Amino acid sequence: MNILDLTKEQQKTARQIIEIGLVREFESGISKIDGIIQQWKDGKREARESYNKIYKKLMKVDKQIGQRYNNRSGSDYLLILAAQLADGILSVDDLSTCDQEVKDKIIFISRINE
């Protein structure tokens, strides 16, 4: 068995946690775009500049999300969770529903303790 292999139950748990991180990434992207819109509303930025910044920010966030989550299979779940953890999208507490062995692997791969 490969170190990255998970049982079906572990994969189900991993998918649920990955979804939490994905939603947080959506929220972060929306928040950044909202900041640009707020600057426009406050008259600190003109419409054209705001539109271009919103478009660029959305494309950047979309690309990051696509690279991390699109076309992933069960063998990628530990890597996705480790990346989410390393990027601060997830915390160790978010992994509480994982088996201790899986949790330890995610933490090790993420190298957050270095």
N, C-alpha and C positions, 0 to 999 in steps of 0.2 A: 504494500500500500504506500502510495506517494505521500509525502508530508503535507501536501496541499489537499489531499482527498478528504472529503467529508461524507458522513453518512447522510441518508435522505433527511433524517430529522435535524441534523446539524445544518444542512443546506437550507431547510425551511427557516430555521432560526436566523441563519446568516442573511437570508433574503429580507426578513422582517427588519433586521437592524440596518442593512444597506438602504432600505427604503426610508428609514428615519434620516439617515445621512443625506440621501438624495433630496428629500423635502427641505432639509436645512440648507442645502446648496441652492435650491430654487428661491428660498426665502432670502438668502444672502444676496443673490443676484437682483431680486426685486427691490430689496432695500437700497442697494447701490444705485439702481435706476431711479428710485424714488428720491434719492438725494439730488440727482441731476434735475429732476422735475421740480423739486422744491426750490432749487436755485433759480430756475426759470420763472417760477411763480413769484419769487421774491424780487424779480427784476435784476438779478445778478448775472444773468446769462441770456443771450438773445435766442430766439426760437431756432434758427438754423443751427447754431452751435450746439444747442441742447439736443436737437433731433440727432445730429451726427454723433454726439457723445452717447446718447441712449442706444443708437444702432450699434456702435462699436462695442459698447459694454455688453449688450445682449448677445452679440455674435461671439465675444470672448467667453462669456459664461456658457453659452450653448456648446461651444467647441470643447471646453473643459469637461462639461457634463457628458457630452457624447464620447469623448475619449475614455472617460472612466467607466461608463455604464453600458454603452451600446455593445451588442453582440457578445456579451459575457456569459460564461457557463459556470457550472458549479465548481470547476477547478480554479476559477478566478476569484471566488468569493473571499477567501482569506486575504488575497492581495488587495482587493477592493477595500475590505474592512481595515486592513493595516494602513492603507493610504488615507482613508478617512480619519483614522486615529492620528496618524502623523501630521495631517493638515489641520487638526483641531476641530474637525467637523463632528467627530464623535469623541466621547470621553471614555475612560475605562469603565465608568459606571454604566454606560450604554451597553456594555458587553455582558452585563450581569446575567442575561438569560442564556449565555453560551456555557457549554461545558468548560470546566477549568482548563482542560488540555487545549481546547480550541482557543480560549481566551489567552493562554500563555503563548500560543503560536502567533496570534495576532499581535500581541505586544512585542514579542521578539522580532517579528518581521518589520514592525513599524519603527523599531529602535527608539521609542520615545524616552527610554530611561537612560540614554547615552548623553 
